[in-house]
Each structure stands twice: as C-alpha cells, then as structure tokens.
Amino acid sequence: MKSKKNAYNKYLIYFFKFNITLIILSSYLLKNNNIPLIDKISVIIPTYNRANSIISSIKSVLSQTYRNLELIVVDDCSNDNTESLISNIKDNRLLYIKLKERKGANYARNIGISKATGKYISFQDSDDLYRINKLEKQYKNLIKKKSDFDFCKICLHFNSSNKIVFPRKYHEKKIKRNKIKEALCNGNFISTQSILINATLIKRNLFDINMPRFQDYDLILRIAPISNISYTHEILVDLFRKEDSISNNLNFFNKSLSLLSLKKYNIKCNNNSFLLSHFK
C-alpha cells in the first residue's frame, strides 16, 4: 500500500514538473515570437470570370511561408477558362468547387466557409495578392494577442503609380490607443482580404448574401462587439482595383449603402448616420 502511495506521489511530482515546463516553454516562445505554426488555416477565394488573374492569386496563397493550409476556390459559375487553368495546378492543399448557377461572391464565400476544415480562416479575392508571409505574420500576432481575429494593413492599387494604404493614419491613431471598435464608427478600414479569423466565430456569423458591396464592413460591425481584435501593423495584401470591379458599380454602391443604413449593430456609436457620412 505504501509503495503504491509513493508511486502516486512520484507521478504527481512528474505531472506538475511536466506542466510547469510546458508553461515556461510556451511563455518563452510567445515572448520571443517563436510561435509554432501548427494550426491549419483555410483560405477562401470566390471567383467569377477571372481567368486572367486567378492563377497569380492562387499562387500567392500556396507559396505562403505558413505551409499548413488549405485553399478553397469557389467558382461562381464562370464561363471562361478558369476551371481548366486551375485543373493544371497540382497541389493537394487546393480544393476547387464550381457552383451550378451564379449566386454572388458572398454566397461563394459562405460555401467556402462551410467546407473549411481549418481552425482559422482567411479570405482572398481572385485578382489580389497575398505577400509571402501574410498568414505567418497574422497567425503569430493573433496567438500572441489571444485575439479572435486579426487584420493587417493593405495596399490598394489603382494603377502603377496611384495607391492608397489602409488603415489610414487617422484610423491608426485610435487603433494604437486600442480603440479599434470606436474607430469603426468613422468608416471601415478592415478589408475582407486582410482578415484572419477564428473558424468557429465566422461560421456563426456568415456574410450577408444580399450585400453586393461593403460585406466586410457589415461583417466587422456584427462581430466586433463580441470579439477580441488584434492588428498586424504591416502591409501584407495588395489589392488591385480594375475597371469591371464590383467596387466601381454605382448601383451596387447605392444598394449596399441603403442596406447598411437600415441595419442595427451592437456597437457603441451615436447612431447609424456614421455609415452614411463616411461614404458621402
């Protein structure tokens, strides 16, 4: 009986020593930013007739320094040669889904979310590019800050010489004071492509399929009040505004703006007039 008790005590001592070692090691890794890249990340790209740019977009994801990923491309019933081009990519991390009828980008994103098996989800568009360490940088920051989702800086290119970086300086002043949610009252600065988010959170808060534009703003306003948000202060995505981009469609602009103004968000702003004033 005594020998059993001694064995049990030795086991307890070993157990506590082992756990203390784990805590010390984890603390050291976090402090020195040597965070192991162990969790799978699912990247979702909706696409429609982007045969001229989809391959570059896909390669910018598959070439990430963060290797434990899956890429889900949801084709919104393209009628160009997108499918044949993608079929030539031999990478078992790539999943291609083609919808039988056109449903819109947000519907396609939601399909990708439903198929995602990663612990975290990131988004890309078929004409934009991830910088090579985008996922690694954001994952490390998200883990270090213990946040639910992380966003990074983006560079929006209009042509070879004209570009804008988001968030803007006036947004960053509030971000640096840890007032991200307050800054959102002055307009959106978190693009869909800049997000790395906990899969459970996004699966409970899908994109609104009725929003042809500002789907990122709508999503952020819904999840910000229930989330811990972190910010990676580095440009990690390049966005390219094209002539046929949805962002240039005035009808989509007006429809989305009307939908935003009618919604009620659980975020502390004076009223919904900030949604309208930002875009005037």
ChimeraX attribute file (.defattr): number of C-alpha atoms within 10 A of each C-alpha:
attribute: neighborCount
match mode: 1-to-1
recipient: residues
	/A:1	6
	/A:2	7
	/A:3	8
	/A:4	9
	/A:5	10
	/A:6	11
	/A:7	12
	/A:8	12
	/A:9	12
	/A:10	11
	/A:11	12
	/A:12	12
	/A:13	11
	/A:14	12
	/A:15	12
	/A:16	11
	/A:17	12
	/A:18	11
	/A:19	11
	/A:20	12
	/A:21	12
	/A:22	12
	/A:23	12
	/A:24	10
	/A:25	12
	/A:26	15
	/A:27	14
	/A:28	13
	/A:29	14
	/A:30	16
	/A:31	11
	/A:32	9
	/A:33	14
	/A:34	12
	/A:35	18
	/A:36	13
	/A:37	15
	/A:38	11
	/A:39	13
	/A:40	17
	/A:41	26
	/A:42	25
	/A:43	26
	/A:44	29
	/A:45	26
	/A:46	26
	/A:47	25
	/A:48	20
	/A:49	17
	/A:50	19
	/A:51	20
	/A:52	13
	/A:53	16
	/A:54	24
	/A:55	17
	/A:56	16
	/A:57	18
	/A:58	26
	/A:59	14
	/A:60	19
	/A:61	26
	/A:62	21
	/A:63	13
	/A:64	17
	/A:65	15
	/A:66	20
	/A:67	16
	/A:68	15
	/A:69	23
	/A:70	22
	/A:71	25
	/A:72	24
	/A:73	26
	/A:74	23
	/A:75	28
	/A:76	23
	/A:77	20
	/A:78	18
	/A:79	12
	/A:80	13
	/A:81	12
	/A:82	20
	/A:83	17
	/A:84	10
	/A:85	13
	/A:86	17
	/A:87	11
	/A:88	9
	/A:89	12
	/A:90	8
	/A:91	11
	/A:92	8
	/A:93	13
	/A:94	19
	/A:95	16
	/A:96	14
	/A:97	18
	/A:98	17
	/A:99	13
	/A:100	10
	/A:101	10
	/A:102	14
	/A:103	13
	/A:104	18
	/A:105	24
	/A:106	21
	/A:107	20
	/A:108	27
	/A:109	26
	/A:110	21
	/A:111	19
	/A:112	25
	/A:113	24
	/A:114	13
	/A:115	14
	/A:116	22
	/A:117	15
	/A:118	19
	/A:119	14
	/A:120	22
	/A:121	28
	/A:122	25
	/A:123	22
	/A:124	27
	/A:125	23
	/A:126	23
	/A:127	22
	/A:128	22
	/A:129	23
	/A:130	27
	/A:131	16
	/A:132	18
	/A:133	17
	/A:134	23
	/A:135	26
	/A:136	17
	/A:137	18
	/A:138	26
	/A:139	26
	/A:140	19
	/A:141	22
	/A:142	23
	/A:143	17
	/A:144	17
	/A:145	16
	/A:146	13
	/A:147	17
	/A:148	22
	/A:149	28
	/A:150	25
	/A:151	26
	/A:152	24
	/A:153	23
	/A:154	23
	/A:155	17
	/A:156	17
	/A:157	17
	/A:158	14
	/A:159	10
	/A:160	7
	/A:161	6
	/A:162	8
	/A:163	14
	/A:164	12
	/A:165	15
	/A:166	18
	/A:167	21
	/A:168	11
	/A:169	10
	/A:170	10
	/A:171	19
	/A:172	18
	/A:173	14
	/A:174	15
	/A:175	19
	/A:176	11
	/A:177	8
	/A:178	14
	/A:179	13
	/A:180	19
	/A:181	20
	/A:182	15
	/A:183	18
	/A:184	23
	/A:185	19
	/A:186	17
	/A:187	16
	/A:188	20
	/A:189	23
	/A:190	21
	/A:191	22
	/A:192	18
	/A:193	25
	/A:194	28
	/A:195	22
	/A:196	25
	/A:197	24
	/A:198	20
	/A:199	22
	/A:200	14
	/A:201	16
	/A:202	19
	/A:203	14
	/A:204	9
	/A:205	14
	/A:206	18
	/A:207	20
	/A:208	16
	/A:209	16
	/A:210	13
	/A:211	22
	/A:212	20
	/A:213	25
	/A:214	20
	/A:215	21
	/A:216	21
	/A:217	18
	/A:218	19
	/A:219	17
	/A:220	22
	/A:221	19
	/A:222	18
	/A:223	20
	/A:224	18
	/A:225	14
	/A:226	12
	/A:227	15
	/A:228	15
	/A:229	20
	/A:230	23
	/A:231	23
	/A:232	18
	/A:233	17
	/A:234	14
	/A:235	17
	/A:236	22
	/A:237	23
	/A:238	20
	/A:239	22
	/A:240	18
	/A:241	17
	/A:242	13
	/A:243	10
	/A:244	8
	/A:245	10
	/A:246	15
	/A:247	14
	/A:248	13
	/A:249	13
	/A:250	10
	/A:251	12
	/A:252	16
	/A:253	17
	/A:254	13
	/A:255	14
	/A:256	18
	/A:257	18
	/A:258	14
	/A:259	14
	/A:260	20
	/A:261	14
	/A:262	10
	/A:263	10
	/A:264	11
	/A:265	17
	/A:266	11
	/A:267	17
	/A:268	11
	/A:269	15
	/A:270	8
	/A:271	12
	/A:272	15
	/A:273	12
	/A:274	15
	/A:275	20
	/A:276	14
	/A:277	10
	/A:278	11
	/A:279	10
	/A:280	5
